[in-house]
Amino acid sequence: MNLKKDENILVGKHIFLNGKVVADETAQRIDYLKNNVMSVVAYSHDGWSTLLRDPNDGRLWELIYDDSSSHGGGAPSLICITLDNAKNKYKFK
């Protein structure tokens, strides 16, 4: 379940299954990584995104919810970002 070195984006989706909206495998994996593997570095000022660090390789990842029309912002996405981009957006040292 850990992130692979060649991965740089994971996009989760919500799907209809048996009359319910459920997280697809990628969204479930993102939730697992967020809750069990990665550490929080910073939160965006608007509260809609979180900067995470993968302890296995030190890469920075942005957790976003890209569907503002859905409850809770929709399904999660993880996007690998550079240190410079992270510093600019999250204002940390």
PDB file of N, CA, C and O in Angstrom:
ATOM      1  N   MET A   1       0.806  -1.206   0.000  1.00  0.00           N
ATOM      2  CA  MET A   1       0.000   0.000   0.000  1.00  0.00           C
ATOM      3  C   MET A   1       0.848   1.268   0.000  1.00  0.00           C
ATOM      4  O   MET A   1       0.324   2.347  -0.278  1.00  0.00           O
ATOM      5  N   ASN A   2       2.126   1.171   0.300  1.00  0.00           N
ATOM      6  CA  ASN A   2       2.964   2.365   0.306  1.00  0.00           C
ATOM      7  C   ASN A   2       3.059   2.967  -1.085  1.00  0.00           C
ATOM      8  O   ASN A   2       2.798   2.304  -2.089  1.00  0.00           O
ATOM      9  N   LEU A   3       3.438   4.235  -1.122  1.00  0.00           N
ATOM     10  CA  LEU A   3       3.628   4.915  -2.403  1.00  0.00           C
ATOM     11  C   LEU A   3       4.848   4.343  -3.116  1.00  0.00           C
ATOM     12  O   LEU A   3       5.863   4.032  -2.493  1.00  0.00           O
ATOM     13  N   LYS A   4       4.727   4.212  -4.415  1.00  0.00           N
ATOM     14  CA  LYS A   4       5.838   3.715  -5.218  1.00  0.00           C
ATOM     15  C   LYS A   4       6.655   4.901  -5.729  1.00  0.00           C
ATOM     16  O   LYS A   4       6.125   5.999  -5.895  1.00  0.00           O
ATOM     17  N   LYS A   5       7.929   4.677  -5.973  1.00  0.00           N
ATOM     18  CA  LYS A   5       8.815   5.754  -6.410  1.00  0.00           C
ATOM     19  C   LYS A   5       8.390   6.377  -7.731  1.00  0.00           C
ATOM     20  O   LYS A   5       8.671   7.551  -7.973  1.00  0.00           O
ATOM     21  N   ASP A   6       7.717   5.613  -8.594  1.00  0.00           N
ATOM     22  CA  ASP A   6       7.305   6.159  -9.885  1.00  0.00           C
ATOM     23  C   ASP A   6       5.917   6.806  -9.844  1.00  0.00           C
ATOM     24  O   ASP A   6       5.450   7.313 -10.864  1.00  0.00           O
ATOM     25  N   GLU A   7       5.260   6.798  -8.699  1.00  0.00           N
ATOM     26  CA  GLU A   7       3.954   7.456  -8.571  1.00  0.00           C
ATOM     27  C   GLU A   7       4.143   8.923  -8.237  1.00  0.00           C
ATOM     28  O   GLU A   7       5.013   9.274  -7.440  1.00  0.00           O
ATOM     29  N   ASN A   8       3.338   9.778  -8.838  1.00  0.00           N
ATOM     30  CA  ASN A   8       3.384  11.194  -8.481  1.00  0.00           C
ATOM     31  C   ASN A   8       1.992  11.807  -8.364  1.00  0.00           C
ATOM     32  O   ASN A   8       1.856  12.981  -8.018  1.00  0.00           O
ATOM     33  N   ILE A   9       0.963  11.019  -8.650  1.00  0.00           N
ATOM     34  CA  ILE A   9      -0.411  11.493  -8.462  1.00  0.00           C
ATOM     35  C   ILE A   9      -1.331  10.286  -8.272  1.00  0.00           C
ATOM     36  O   ILE A   9      -1.223   9.277  -8.970  1.00  0.00           O
ATOM     37  N   LEU A  10      -2.232  10.424  -7.312  1.00  0.00           N
ATOM     38  CA  LEU A  10      -3.277   9.437  -7.083  1.00  0.00           C
ATOM     39  C   LEU A  10      -4.593  10.199  -7.041  1.00  0.00           C
ATOM     40  O   LEU A  10      -4.736  11.153  -6.277  1.00  0.00           O
ATOM     41  N   VAL A  11      -5.543   9.786  -7.851  1.00  0.00           N
ATOM     42  CA  VAL A  11      -6.836  10.466  -7.910  1.00  0.00           C
ATOM     43  C   VAL A  11      -7.928   9.473  -7.526  1.00  0.00           C
ATOM     44  O   VAL A  11      -8.198   8.511  -8.245  1.00  0.00           O
ATOM     45  N   GLY A  12      -8.548   9.727  -6.377  1.00  0.00           N
ATOM     46  CA  GLY A  12      -9.637   8.887  -5.917  1.00  0.00           C
ATOM     47  C   GLY A  12     -10.949   9.313  -6.555  1.00  0.00           C
ATOM     48  O   GLY A  12     -11.072  10.416  -7.089  1.00  0.00           O
ATOM     49  N   LYS A  13     -11.917   8.427  -6.488  1.00  0.00           N
ATOM     50  CA  LYS A  13     -13.246   8.716  -7.027  1.00  0.00           C
ATOM     51  C   LYS A  13     -14.290   8.153  -6.084  1.00  0.00           C
ATOM     52  O   LYS A  13     -14.032   7.202  -5.347  1.00  0.00           O
ATOM     53  N   HIS A  14     -15.460   8.744  -6.113  1.00  0.00           N
ATOM     54  CA  HIS A  14     -16.620   8.180  -5.445  1.00  0.00           C
ATOM     55  C   HIS A  14     -17.476   7.530  -6.515  1.00  0.00           C
ATOM     56  O   HIS A  14     -17.728   8.118  -7.566  1.00  0.00           O
ATOM     57  N   ILE A  15     -17.918   6.316  -6.240  1.00  0.00           N
ATOM     58  CA  ILE A  15     -18.706   5.565  -7.214  1.00  0.00           C
ATOM     59  C   ILE A  15     -20.015   5.103  -6.568  1.00  0.00           C
ATOM     60  O   ILE A  15     -20.113   4.999  -5.345  1.00  0.00           O
ATOM     61  N   PHE A  16     -21.003   4.831  -7.397  1.00  0.00           N
ATOM     62  CA  PHE A  16     -22.268   4.264  -6.919  1.00  0.00           C
ATOM     63  C   PHE A  16     -22.148   2.743  -6.946  1.00  0.00           C
ATOM     64  O   PHE A  16     -21.825   2.148  -7.974  1.00  0.00           O
ATOM     65  N   LEU A  17     -22.411   2.134  -5.807  1.00  0.00           N
ATOM     66  CA  LEU A  17     -22.342   0.682  -5.699  1.00  0.00           C
ATOM     67  C   LEU A  17     -23.493   0.220  -4.814  1.00  0.00           C
ATOM     68  O   LEU A  17     -23.585   0.602  -3.647  1.00  0.00           O
ATOM     69  N   ASN A  18     -24.357  -0.593  -5.372  1.00  0.00           N
ATOM     70  CA  ASN A  18     -25.515  -1.100  -4.631  1.00  0.00           C
ATOM     71  C   ASN A  18     -26.344   0.033  -4.033  1.00  0.00           C
ATOM     72  O   ASN A  18     -26.815  -0.067  -2.900  1.00  0.00           O
ATOM     73  N   GLY A  19     -26.518   1.100  -4.791  1.00  0.00           N
ATOM     74  CA  GLY A  19     -27.351   2.218  -4.358  1.00  0.00           C
ATOM     75  C   GLY A  19     -26.699   3.176  -3.388  1.00  0.00           C
ATOM     76  O   GLY A  19     -27.362   4.073  -2.867  1.00  0.00           O
ATOM     77  N   LYS A  20     -25.410   3.003  -3.133  1.00  0.00           N
ATOM     78  CA  LYS A  20     -24.692   3.876  -2.202  1.00  0.00           C
ATOM     79  C   LYS A  20     -23.490   4.498  -2.897  1.00  0.00           C
ATOM     80  O   LYS A  20     -22.948   3.939  -3.851  1.00  0.00           O
ATOM     81  N   VAL A  21     -23.084   5.658  -2.406  1.00  0.00           N
ATOM     82  CA  VAL A  21     -21.850   6.285  -2.872  1.00  0.00           C
ATOM     83  C   VAL A  21     -20.720   5.784  -1.974  1.00  0.00           C
ATOM     84  O   VAL A  21     -20.768   5.936  -0.753  1.00  0.00           O
ATOM     85  N   VAL A  22     -19.705   5.186  -2.596  1.00  0.00           N
ATOM     86  CA  VAL A  22     -18.576   4.638  -1.847  1.00  0.00           C
ATOM     87  C   VAL A  22     -17.263   5.076  -2.492  1.00  0.00           C
ATOM     88  O   VAL A  22     -17.221   5.449  -3.664  1.00  0.00           O
ATOM     89  N   ALA A  23     -16.212   5.021  -1.711  1.00  0.00           N
ATOM     90  CA  ALA A  23     -14.879   5.362  -2.206  1.00  0.00           C
ATOM     91  C   ALA A  23     -14.338   4.213  -3.047  1.00  0.00           C
ATOM     92  O   ALA A  23     -14.473   3.044  -2.684  1.00  0.00           O
ATOM     93  N   ASP A  24     -13.722   4.561  -4.179  1.00  0.00           N
ATOM     94  CA  ASP A  24     -13.081   3.521  -4.989  1.00  0.00           C
ATOM     95  C   ASP A  24     -11.777   3.082  -4.316  1.00  0.00           C
ATOM     96  O   ASP A  24     -11.405   3.608  -3.268  1.00  0.00           O
ATOM     97  N   GLU A  25     -11.087   2.113  -4.929  1.00  0.00           N
ATOM     98  CA  GLU A  25      -9.856   1.569  -4.339  1.00  0.00           C
ATOM     99  C   GLU A  25      -8.788   2.638  -4.135  1.00  0.00           C
ATOM    100  O   GLU A  25      -8.077   2.622  -3.130  1.00  0.00           O
ATOM    101  N   THR A  26      -8.671   3.564  -5.080  1.00  0.00           N
ATOM    102  CA  THR A  26      -7.648   4.612  -4.961  1.00  0.00           C
ATOM    103  C   THR A  26      -7.975   5.550  -3.806  1.00  0.00           C
ATOM    104  O   THR A  26      -7.086   5.916  -3.037  1.00  0.00           O
ATOM    105  N   ALA A  27      -9.239   5.944  -3.675  1.00  0.00           N
ATOM    106  CA  ALA A  27      -9.640   6.812  -2.559  1.00  0.00           C
ATOM    107  C   ALA A  27      -9.414   6.104  -1.224  1.00  0.00           C
ATOM    108  O   ALA A  27      -8.983   6.727  -0.254  1.00  0.00           O
ATOM    109  N   GLN A  28      -9.702   4.814  -1.175  1.00  0.00           N
ATOM    110  CA  GLN A  28      -9.455   4.046   0.048  1.00  0.00           C
ATOM    111  C   GLN A  28      -7.958   3.983   0.362  1.00  0.00           C
ATOM    112  O   GLN A  28      -7.553   4.079   1.520  1.00  0.00           O
ATOM    113  N   ARG A  29      -7.149   3.821  -0.677  1.00  0.00           N
ATOM    114  CA  ARG A  29      -5.693   3.780  -0.486  1.00  0.00           C
ATOM    115  C   ARG A  29      -5.181   5.122   0.026  1.00  0.00           C
ATOM    116  O   ARG A  29      -4.343   5.164   0.927  1.00  0.00           O
ATOM    117  N   ILE A  30      -5.683   6.220  -0.543  1.00  0.00           N
ATOM    118  CA  ILE A  30      -5.285   7.552  -0.087  1.00  0.00           C
ATOM    119  C   ILE A  30      -5.630   7.727   1.388  1.00  0.00           C
ATOM    120  O   ILE A  30      -4.808   8.219   2.162  1.00  0.00           O
ATOM    121  N   ASP A  31      -6.830   7.332   1.778  1.00  0.00           N
ATOM    122  CA  ASP A  31      -7.223   7.430   3.188  1.00  0.00           C
ATOM    123  C   ASP A  31      -6.296   6.607   4.078  1.00  0.00           C
ATOM    124  O   ASP A  31      -5.906   7.054   5.157  1.00  0.00           O
ATOM    125  N   TYR A  32      -5.946   5.407   3.628  1.00  0.00           N
ATOM    126  CA  TYR A  32      -5.019   4.572   4.397  1.00  0.00           C
ATOM    127  C   TYR A  32      -3.665   5.269   4.551  1.00  0.00           C
ATOM    128  O   TYR A  32      -3.127   5.355   5.654  1.00  0.00           O
ATOM    129  N   LEU A  33      -3.123   5.763   3.440  1.00  0.00           N
ATOM    130  CA  LEU A  33      -1.822   6.439   3.484  1.00  0.00           C
ATOM    131  C   LEU A  33      -1.866   7.649   4.405  1.00  0.00           C
ATOM    132  O   LEU A  33      -0.958   7.860   5.209  1.00  0.00           O
ATOM    133  N   LYS A  34      -2.923   8.441   4.285  1.00  0.00           N
ATOM    134  CA  LYS A  34      -3.087   9.649   5.103  1.00  0.00           C
ATOM    135  C   LYS A  34      -3.142   9.304   6.590  1.00  0.00           C
ATOM    136  O   LYS A  34      -2.539   9.996   7.411  1.00  0.00           O
ATOM    137  N   ASN A  35      -3.853   8.250   6.935  1.00  0.00           N
ATOM    138  CA  ASN A  35      -4.084   7.916   8.336  1.00  0.00           C
ATOM    139  C   ASN A  35      -3.032   7.017   8.964  1.00  0.00           C
ATOM    140  O   ASN A  35      -2.920   6.971  10.189  1.00  0.00           O
ATOM    141  N   ASN A  36      -2.251   6.294   8.147  1.00  0.00           N
ATOM    142  CA  ASN A  36      -1.352   5.281   8.704  1.00  0.00           C
ATOM    143  C   ASN A  36       0.105   5.391   8.292  1.00  0.00           C
ATOM    144  O   ASN A  36       0.975   4.822   8.951  1.00  0.00           O
ATOM    145  N   VAL A  37       0.384   6.104   7.226  1.00  0.00           N
ATOM    146  CA  VAL A  37       1.760   6.113   6.713  1.00  0.00           C
ATOM    147  C   VAL A  37       2.353   7.521   6.746  1.00  0.00           C
ATOM    148  O   VAL A  37       3.451   7.719   7.266  1.00  0.00           O
ATOM    149  N   MET A  38       1.651   8.473   6.207  1.00  0.00           N
ATOM    150  CA  MET A  38       2.203   9.813   6.002  1.00  0.00           C
ATOM    151  C   MET A  38       2.035  10.682   7.246  1.00  0.00           C
ATOM    152  O   MET A  38       1.173  10.432   8.089  1.00  0.00           O
ATOM    153  N   SER A  39       2.882  11.709   7.338  1.00  0.00           N
ATOM    154  CA  SER A  39       2.770  12.657   8.446  1.00  0.00           C
ATOM    155  C   SER A  39       2.377  14.030   7.912  1.00  0.00           C
ATOM    156  O   SER A  39       2.767  14.422   6.812  1.00  0.00           O
ATOM    157  N   VAL A  40       1.600  14.747   8.709  1.00  0.00           N
ATOM    158  CA  VAL A  40       1.153  16.084   8.335  1.00  0.00           C
ATOM    159  C   VAL A  40       2.297  17.068   8.554  1.00  0.00           C
ATOM    160  O   VAL A  40       2.925  17.092   9.613  1.00  0.00           O
ATOM    161  N   VAL A  41       2.553  17.880   7.526  1.00  0.00           N
ATOM    162  CA  VAL A  41       3.564  18.936   7.609  1.00  0.00           C
ATOM    163  C   VAL A  41       2.883  20.278   7.849  1.00  0.00           C
ATOM    164  O   VAL A  41       3.334  21.065   8.682  1.00  0.00           O
ATOM    165  N   ALA A  42       1.797  20.541   7.122  1.00  0.00           N
ATOM    166  CA  ALA A  42       1.111  21.831   7.238  1.00  0.00           C
ATOM    167  C   ALA A  42      -0.281  21.728   6.620  1.00  0.00           C
ATOM    168  O   ALA A  42      -0.587  20.807   5.863  1.00  0.00           O
ATOM    169  N   TYR A  43      -1.110  22.707   6.973  1.00  0.00           N
ATOM    170  CA  TYR A  43      -2.444  22.839   6.390  1.00  0.00           C
ATOM    171  C   TYR A  43      -2.505  24.136   5.611  1.00  0.00           C
ATOM    172  O   TYR A  43      -1.851  25.111   5.981  1.00  0.00           O
ATOM    173  N   SER A  44      -3.283  24.164   4.537  1.00  0.00           N
ATOM    174  CA  SER A  44      -3.450  25.408   3.787  1.00  0.00           C
ATOM    175  C   SER A  44      -4.247  26.402   4.624  1.00  0.00           C
ATOM    176  O   SER A  44      -4.986  26.012   5.528  1.00  0.00           O
ATOM    177  N   HIS A  45      -4.095  27.671   4.322  1.00  0.00           N
ATOM    178  CA  HIS A  45      -4.800  28.702   5.092  1.00  0.00           C
ATOM    179  C   HIS A  45      -6.309  28.591   4.961  1.00  0.00           C
ATOM    180  O   HIS A  45      -7.033  28.998   5.869  1.00  0.00           O
ATOM    181  N   ASP A  46      -6.803  28.048   3.847  1.00  0.00           N
ATOM    182  CA  ASP A  46      -8.251  27.919   3.659  1.00  0.00           C
ATOM    183  C   ASP A  46      -8.797  26.591   4.194  1.00  0.00           C
ATOM    184  O   ASP A  46     -10.011  26.385   4.210  1.00  0.00           O
ATOM    185  N   GLY A  47      -7.919  25.699   4.626  1.00  0.00           N
ATOM    186  CA  GLY A  47      -8.337  24.431   5.207  1.00  0.00           C
ATOM    187  C   GLY A  47      -8.740  23.354   4.222  1.00  0.00           C
ATOM    188  O   GLY A  47      -9.186  22.285   4.637  1.00  0.00           O
ATOM    189  N   TRP A  48      -8.595  23.604   2.922  1.00  0.00           N
ATOM    190  CA  TRP A  48      -9.032  22.633   1.922  1.00  0.00           C
ATOM    191  C   TRP A  48      -7.942  21.694   1.445  1.00  0.00           C
ATOM    192  O   TRP A  48      -8.230  20.745   0.716  1.00  0.00           O
ATOM    193  N   SER A  49      -6.714  21.928   1.831  1.00  0.00           N
ATOM    194  CA  SER A  49      -5.644  21.014   1.434  1.00  0.00           C
ATOM    195  C   SER A  49      -4.655  20.839   2.582  1.00  0.00           C
ATOM    196  O   SER A  49      -4.531  21.682   3.469  1.00  0.00           O
ATOM    197  N   THR A  50      -3.957  19.707   2.524  1.00  0.00           N
ATOM    198  CA  THR A  50      -3.006  19.348   3.568  1.00  0.00           C
ATOM    199  C   THR A  50      -1.707  18.920   2.918  1.00  0.00           C
ATOM    200  O   THR A  50      -1.709  18.187   1.928  1.00  0.00           O
ATOM    201  N   LEU A  51      -0.602  19.374   3.472  1.00  0.00           N
ATOM    202  CA  LEU A  51       0.713  18.972   3.007  1.00  0.00           C
ATOM    203  C   LEU A  51       1.172  17.791   3.858  1.00  0.00           C
ATOM    204  O   LEU A  51       1.225  17.880   5.084  1.00  0.00           O
ATOM    205  N   LEU A  52       1.498  16.695   3.198  1.00  0.00           N
ATOM    206  CA  LEU A  52       1.919  15.471   3.876  1.00  0.00           C
ATOM    207  C   LEU A  52       3.326  15.085   3.420  1.00  0.00           C
ATOM    208  O   LEU A  52       3.768  15.459   2.333  1.00  0.00           O
ATOM    209  N   ARG A  53       4.020  14.329   4.274  1.00  0.00           N
ATOM    210  CA  ARG A  53       5.346  13.818   3.923  1.00  0.00           C
ATOM    211  C   ARG A  53       5.322  12.296   3.989  1.00  0.00           C
ATOM    212  O   ARG A  53       4.810  11.701   4.937  1.00  0.00           O
ATOM    213  N   ASP A  54       5.889  11.690   2.958  1.00  0.00           N
ATOM    214  CA  ASP A  54       6.035  10.237   2.938  1.00  0.00           C
ATOM    215  C   ASP A  54       7.322   9.909   3.691  1.00  0.00           C
ATOM    216  O   ASP A  54       8.401  10.291   3.239  1.00  0.00           O
ATOM    217  N   PRO A  55       7.239   9.214   4.825  1.00  0.00           N
ATOM    218  CA  PRO A  55       8.448   8.928   5.605  1.00  0.00           C
ATOM    219  C   PRO A  55       9.407   7.963   4.920  1.00  0.00           C
ATOM    220  O   PRO A  55      10.573   7.868   5.304  1.00  0.00           O
ATOM    221  N   ASN A  56       8.924   7.246   3.908  1.00  0.00           N
ATOM    222  CA  ASN A  56       9.780   6.270   3.236  1.00  0.00           C
ATOM    223  C   ASN A  56      10.802   6.916   2.311  1.00  0.00           C
ATOM    224  O   ASN A  56      11.909   6.399   2.161  1.00  0.00           O
ATOM    225  N   ASP A  57      10.445   8.043   1.687  1.00  0.00           N
ATOM    226  CA  ASP A  57      11.399   8.696   0.777  1.00  0.00           C
ATOM    227  C   ASP A  57      11.483  10.207   0.966  1.00  0.00           C
ATOM    228  O   ASP A  57      12.263  10.870   0.282  1.00  0.00           O
ATOM    229  N   GLY A  58      10.698  10.756   1.876  1.00  0.00           N
ATOM    230  CA  GLY A  58      10.765  12.184   2.187  1.00  0.00           C
ATOM    231  C   GLY A  58      10.005  13.089   1.238  1.00  0.00           C
ATOM    232  O   GLY A  58       9.979  14.304   1.432  1.00  0.00           O
ATOM    233  N   ARG A  59       9.379  12.513   0.206  1.00  0.00           N
ATOM    234  CA  ARG A  59       8.656  13.367  -0.746  1.00  0.00           C
ATOM    235  C   ARG A  59       7.459  14.037  -0.079  1.00  0.00           C
ATOM    236  O   ARG A  59       6.857  13.504   0.853  1.00  0.00           O
ATOM    237  N   LEU A  60       7.136  15.219  -0.588  1.00  0.00           N
ATOM    238  CA  LEU A  60       5.982  15.977  -0.108  1.00  0.00           C
ATOM    239  C   LEU A  60       4.799  15.740  -1.031  1.00  0.00           C
ATOM    240  O   LEU A  60       4.941  15.688  -2.253  1.00  0.00           O
ATOM    241  N   TRP A  61       3.638  15.598  -0.425  1.00  0.00           N
ATOM    242  CA  TRP A  61       2.409  15.322  -1.156  1.00  0.00           C
ATOM    243  C   TRP A  61       1.317  16.267  -0.676  1.00  0.00           C
ATOM    244  O   TRP A  61       1.203  16.557   0.515  1.00  0.00           O
ATOM    245  N   GLU A  62       0.529  16.736  -1.613  1.00  0.00           N
ATOM    246  CA  GLU A  62      -0.599  17.593  -1.278  1.00  0.00           C
ATOM    247  C   GLU A  62      -1.876  16.759  -1.360  1.00  0.00           C
ATOM    248  O   GLU A  62      -2.167  16.136  -2.380  1.00  0.00           O
ATOM    249  N   LEU A  63      -2.624  16.763  -0.267  1.00  0.00           N
ATOM    250  CA  LEU A  63      -3.915  16.087  -0.220  1.00  0.00           C
ATOM    251  C   LEU A  63      -4.986  17.127  -0.499  1.00  0.00           C
ATOM    252  O   LEU A  63      -5.120  18.107   0.233  1.00  0.00           O
ATOM    253  N   ILE A  64      -5.745  16.905  -1.561  1.00  0.00           N
ATOM    254  CA  ILE A  64      -6.800  17.851  -1.928  1.00  0.00           C
ATOM    255  C   ILE A  64      -8.106  17.094  -2.164  1.00  0.00           C
ATOM    256  O   ILE A  64      -8.132  15.884  -2.386  1.00  0.00           O
ATOM    257  N   TYR A  65      -9.175  17.863  -2.106  1.00  0.00           N
ATOM    258  CA  TYR A  65     -10.516  17.365  -2.427  1.00  0.00           C
ATOM    259  C   TYR A  65     -11.011  18.275  -3.529  1.00  0.00           C
ATOM    260  O   TYR A  65     -11.387  19.421  -3.285  1.00  0.00           O
ATOM    261  N   ASP A  66     -11.009  17.756  -4.739  1.00  0.00           N
ATOM    262  CA  ASP A  66     -11.103  18.579  -5.944  1.00  0.00           C
ATOM    263  C   ASP A  66     -12.506  18.818  -6.490  1.00  0.00           C
ATOM    264  O   ASP A  66     -12.654  19.443  -7.540  1.00  0.00           O
ATOM    265  N   ASP A  67     -13.533  18.339  -5.805  1.00  0.00           N
ATOM    266  CA  ASP A  67     -14.889  18.481  -6.330  1.00  0.00           C
ATOM    267  C   ASP A  67     -15.732  19.299  -5.363  1.00  0.00           C
ATOM    268  O   ASP A  67     -16.426  18.751  -4.507  1.00  0.00           O
ATOM    269  N   SER A  68     -15.663  20.601  -5.508  1.00  0.00           N
ATOM    270  CA  SER A  68     -16.339  21.492  -4.564  1.00  0.00           C
ATOM    271  C   SER A  68     -17.852  21.337  -4.575  1.00  0.00           C
ATOM    272  O   SER A  68     -18.520  21.763  -3.633  1.00  0.00           O
ATOM    273  N   SER A  69     -18.401  20.737  -5.621  1.00  0.00           N
ATOM    274  CA  SER A  69     -19.851  20.561  -5.672  1.00  0.00           C
ATOM    275  C   SER A  69     -20.321  19.355  -4.857  1.00  0.00           C
ATOM    276  O   SER A  69     -21.518  19.216  -4.602  1.00  0.00           O
ATOM    277  N   SER A  70     -19.407  18.490  -4.450  1.00  0.00           N
ATOM    278  CA  SER A  70     -19.757  17.314  -3.655  1.00  0.00           C
ATOM    279  C   SER A  70     -19.626  17.607  -2.170  1.00  0.00           C
ATOM    280  O   SER A  70     -18.833  18.455  -1.761  1.00  0.00           O
ATOM    281  N   HIS A  71     -20.404  16.903  -1.374  1.00  0.00           N
ATOM    282  CA  HIS A  71     -20.325  17.028   0.077  1.00  0.00           C
ATOM    283  C   HIS A  71     -18.900  16.707   0.542  1.00  0.00           C
ATOM    284  O   HIS A  71     -18.336  15.682   0.158  1.00  0.00           O
ATOM    285  N   GLY A  72     -18.331  17.569   1.355  1.00  0.00           N
ATOM    286  CA  GLY A  72     -16.984  17.339   1.860  1.00  0.00           C
ATOM    287  C   GLY A  72     -15.889  17.562   0.844  1.00  0.00           C
ATOM    288  O   GLY A  72     -14.728  17.255   1.116  1.00  0.00           O
ATOM    289  N   GLY A  73     -16.228  18.090  -0.324  1.00  0.00           N
ATOM    290  CA  GLY A  73     -15.222  18.375  -1.339  1.00  0.00           C
ATOM    291  C   GLY A  73     -14.959  17.234  -2.289  1.00  0.00           C
ATOM    292  O   GLY A  73     -14.104  17.348  -3.168  1.00  0.00           O
ATOM    293  N   GLY A  74     -15.681  16.126  -2.134  1.00  0.00           N
ATOM    294  CA  GLY A  74     -15.513  15.011  -3.055  1.00  0.00           C
ATOM    295  C   GLY A  74     -14.436  14.043  -2.615  1.00  0.00           C
ATOM    296  O   GLY A  74     -14.020  14.037  -1.456  1.00  0.00           O
ATOM    297  N   ALA A  75     -13.992  13.231  -3.549  1.00  0.00           N
ATOM    298  CA  ALA A  75     -12.989  12.209  -3.274  1.00  0.00           C
ATOM    299  C   ALA A  75     -11.601  12.838  -3.152  1.00  0.00           C
ATOM    300  O   ALA A  75     -11.346  13.895  -3.729  1.00  0.00           O
ATOM    301  N   PRO A  76     -10.707  12.191  -2.405  1.00  0.00           N
ATOM    302  CA  PRO A  76      -9.372  12.746  -2.216  1.00  0.00           C
ATOM    303  C   PRO A  76      -8.443  12.484  -3.399  1.00  0.00           C
ATOM    304  O   PRO A  76      -8.606  11.514  -4.138  1.00  0.00           O
ATOM    305  N   SER A  77      -7.471  13.370  -3.556  1.00  0.00           N
ATOM    306  CA  SER A  77      -6.364  13.186  -4.492  1.00  0.00           C
ATOM    307  C   SER A  77      -5.075  13.492  -3.753  1.00  0.00           C
ATOM    308  O   SER A  77      -5.045  14.361  -2.881  1.00  0.00           O
ATOM    309  N   LEU A  78      -4.021  12.788  -4.094  1.00  0.00           N
ATOM    310  CA  LEU A  78      -2.677  13.049  -3.582  1.00  0.00           C
ATOM    311  C   LEU A  78      -1.794  13.419  -4.759  1.00  0.00           C
ATOM    312  O   LEU A  78      -1.736  12.701  -5.757  1.00  0.00           O
ATOM    313  N   ILE A  79      -1.103  14.555  -4.632  1.00  0.00           N
ATOM    314  CA  ILE A  79      -0.252  15.040  -5.711  1.00  0.00           C
ATOM    315  C   ILE A  79       1.123  15.353  -5.124  1.00  0.00           C
ATOM    316  O   ILE A  79       1.236  16.113  -4.163  1.00  0.00           O
ATOM    317  N   CYS A  80       2.146  14.773  -5.699  1.00  0.00           N
ATOM    318  CA  CYS A  80       3.511  15.039  -5.258  1.00  0.00           C
ATOM    319  C   CYS A  80       3.894  16.459  -5.676  1.00  0.00           C
ATOM    320  O   CYS A  80       3.716  16.831  -6.836  1.00  0.00           O
ATOM    321  N   ILE A  81       4.420  17.255  -4.739  1.00  0.00           N
ATOM    322  CA  ILE A  81       4.810  18.628  -5.064  1.00  0.00           C
ATOM    323  C   ILE A  81       6.246  18.891  -4.607  1.00  0.00           C
ATOM    324  O   ILE A  81       6.777  18.209  -3.730  1.00  0.00           O
ATOM    325  N   THR A  82       6.844  19.883  -5.220  1.00  0.00           N
ATOM    326  CA  THR A  82       8.225  20.238  -4.893  1.00  0.00           C
ATOM    327  C   THR A  82       8.282  21.002  -3.576  1.00  0.00           C
ATOM    328  O   THR A  82       7.284  21.565  -3.128  1.00  0.00           O
ATOM    329  N   LEU A  83       9.442  21.015  -2.974  1.00  0.00           N
ATOM    330  CA  LEU A  83       9.646  21.756  -1.738  1.00  0.00           C
ATOM    331  C   LEU A  83       9.364  23.239  -1.947  1.00  0.00           C
ATOM    332  O   LEU A  83       8.724  23.863  -1.101  1.00  0.00           O
ATOM    333  N   ASP A  84       9.824  23.816  -3.051  1.00  0.00           N
ATOM    334  CA  ASP A  84       9.583  25.235  -3.320  1.00  0.00           C
ATOM    335  C   ASP A  84       8.097  25.542  -3.428  1.00  0.00           C
ATOM    336  O   ASP A  84       7.629  26.527  -2.856  1.00  0.00           O
ATOM    337  N   ASN A  85       7.347  24.714  -4.153  1.00  0.00           N
ATOM    338  CA  ASN A  85       5.906  24.923  -4.262  1.00  0.00           C
ATOM    339  C   ASN A  85       5.221  24.788  -2.911  1.00  0.00           C
ATOM    340  O   ASN A  85       4.299  25.540  -2.593  1.00  0.00           O
ATOM    341  N   ALA A  86       5.677  23.824  -2.119  1.00  0.00           N
ATOM    342  CA  ALA A  86       5.102  23.623  -0.792  1.00  0.00           C
ATOM    343  C   ALA A  86       5.364  24.835   0.100  1.00  0.00           C
ATOM    344  O   ALA A  86       4.468  25.289   0.811  1.00  0.00           O
ATOM    345  N   LYS A  87       6.586  25.355   0.062  1.00  0.00           N
ATOM    346  CA  LYS A  87       6.919  26.525   0.886  1.00  0.00           C
ATOM    347  C   LYS A  87       6.085  27.733   0.485  1.00  0.00           C
ATOM    348  O   LYS A  87       5.636  28.490   1.345  1.00  0.00           O
ATOM    349  N   ASN A  88       5.878  27.918  -0.804  1.00  0.00           N
ATOM    350  CA  ASN A  88       5.081  29.060  -1.285  1.00  0.00           C
ATOM    351  C   ASN A  88       3.627  28.954  -0.854  1.00  0.00           C
ATOM    352  O   ASN A  88       3.037  29.941  -0.414  1.00  0.00           O
ATOM    353  N   LYS A  89       3.051  27.783  -0.973  1.00  0.00           N
ATOM    354  CA  LYS A  89       1.637  27.624  -0.665  1.00  0.00           C
ATOM    355  C   LYS A  89       1.364  27.526   0.830  1.00  0.00           C
ATOM    356  O   LYS A  89       0.409  28.122   1.326  1.00  0.00           O
ATOM    357  N   TYR A  90       2.191  26.783   1.546  1.00  0.00           N
ATOM    358  CA  TYR A  90       1.917  26.494   2.940  1.00  0.00           C
ATOM    359  C   TYR A  90       2.675  27.383   3.914  1.00  0.00           C
ATOM    360  O   TYR A  90       2.453  27.305   5.122  1.00  0.00           O
ATOM    361  N   LYS A  91       3.556  28.216   3.413  1.00  0.00           N
ATOM    362  CA  LYS A  91       4.262  29.217   4.216  1.00  0.00           C
ATOM    363  C   LYS A  91       4.963  28.611   5.438  1.00  0.00           C
ATOM    364  O   LYS A  91       4.784  29.081   6.562  1.00  0.00           O
ATOM    365  N   PHE A  92       5.749  27.579   5.207  1.00  0.00           N
ATOM    366  CA  PHE A  92       6.542  26.990   6.287  1.00  0.00           C
ATOM    367  C   PHE A  92       8.007  27.062   5.924  1.00  0.00           C
ATOM    368  O   PHE A  92       8.360  27.334   4.777  1.00  0.00           O
ATOM    369  N   LYS A  93       8.861  26.815   6.908  1.00  0.00           N
ATOM    370  CA  LYS A  93      10.305  26.881   6.683  1.00  0.00           C
ATOM    371  C   LYS A  93      10.910  25.508   6.616  1.00  0.00           C
ATOM    372  O   LYS A  93      12.119  25.374   6.432  1.00  0.00           O
TER     373      LYS A  93
END
